Amino acid sequence: MEKRIDDAPEFEKRVAEILHKKHKMRWRGLTAWILAFTFVVIVMYRSNRDLVAQNQARINDIQTSRVESCKANYNGTYEVISSLFPPVKVRSIEQAERLSKLNETIKKLKLRCKKQVRTP
């Protein structure tokens, strides 16, 4: 019986030592997981930031293309319709006024082309 009482402090020391090692290992594991998670978040943030910049560049190109296409369509429409009018020397005053009104309308419509896209 006395042997047990004497061994008790050694047993407690051994248990405390084992628990301390497990506790230390838990902290190391937790630290490793936190570092790995932080690394993954940083990598995802950087790749997402690059993708957002690339997408924004594509969107800007598409919007520029839409505006140019819109203006080209109105220029083409003006050329087709104005070719239906007689030459300048033969035009009547009414025809000249209509062509002038058409020209003003086309200019207004070309200015509206920019409104169909959002500016960043």
Residue pairs with C-beta under 8 A, 6 or more apart in sequence:
56 120
59 120
60 120
63 117
63 118
66 113
66 116
66 117
67 113
67 114
67 116
67 117
70 110
70 113
70 116
71 110
71 113
74 106
74 109
74 110
74 113
75 106
75 110
77 106
78 102
78 103
78 106
81 102
82 99
82 102
85 91
85 95
85 98
85 99
86 95
91 99
